Amino acid sequence: GKLNPRYVGPYKVLEKIEDVAYKLDLSKELSRVHNTLHVSNLEKCHANEPLAVPLDGLHFDDKLHFVEKPVEIMDREVKRLKQSRIPLGKVR
């Protein structure tokens, strides 16, 4: 959502690879992430240290997912797309 953090860090820049790529000193929690990033994925840190999002409180589990159960089915219809039919439902 809108309130989720968009970036984690800050991280120290180890070296400038090219004009558009930087190598970062990432933490152990991000060991599966490649440490060379394009500048479009980076943001200059203007925040104070207490405002940074700490990674030690975050836990990632690929097996978990969120499923919201619908309360009420408001409307149903079937859309036709060439030779296939796509059932649609409006839930509240």
C-alpha positions, 0 to 999 in steps of 0.5 A, spaced: 500 500 500 501 507 500 504 507 507 509 501 506 516 503 505 518 504 498 526 503 500 530 500 505 537 502 507 541 507 507 547 503 504 554 505 503 556 506 496 562 501 495 564 504 488 561 507 481 561 502 476 558 506 470 554 513 470 548 509 471 550 503 476 553 503 483 555 497 487 553 497 494 555 494 501 548 490 502 547 487 509 546 479 510 539 479 510 539 482 503 544 476 501 540 474 495 540 481 492 545 482 487 549 488 490 550 492 483 544 496 482 541 501 477 540 508 479 533 508 477 532 503 483 536 508 488 534 514 492 539 519 495 538 518 503 535 525 506 533 522 512 536 522 519 538 515 522 532 514 526 527 514 520 531 509 516 527 502 516 531 497 520 531 490 516 532 486 523 525 487 524 522 484 517 522 477 516 520 474 509 517 468 507 515 466 500 510 461 502 505 465 506 500 470 502 494 474 504 487 472 501 481 476 503 475 473 503 469 476 500 463 478 504 458 478 498 457 477 491 454 483 488 454 482 481 456 476 476 457 477 468 461 473 463 465 477 458 467 474 451 474 475 448 474 472 441 473 465 442 474 465 450 469 466 456 472 470 462 467 470 468 467 476 472 464 477 479 463 484 483 464 482 491 464 487 497 
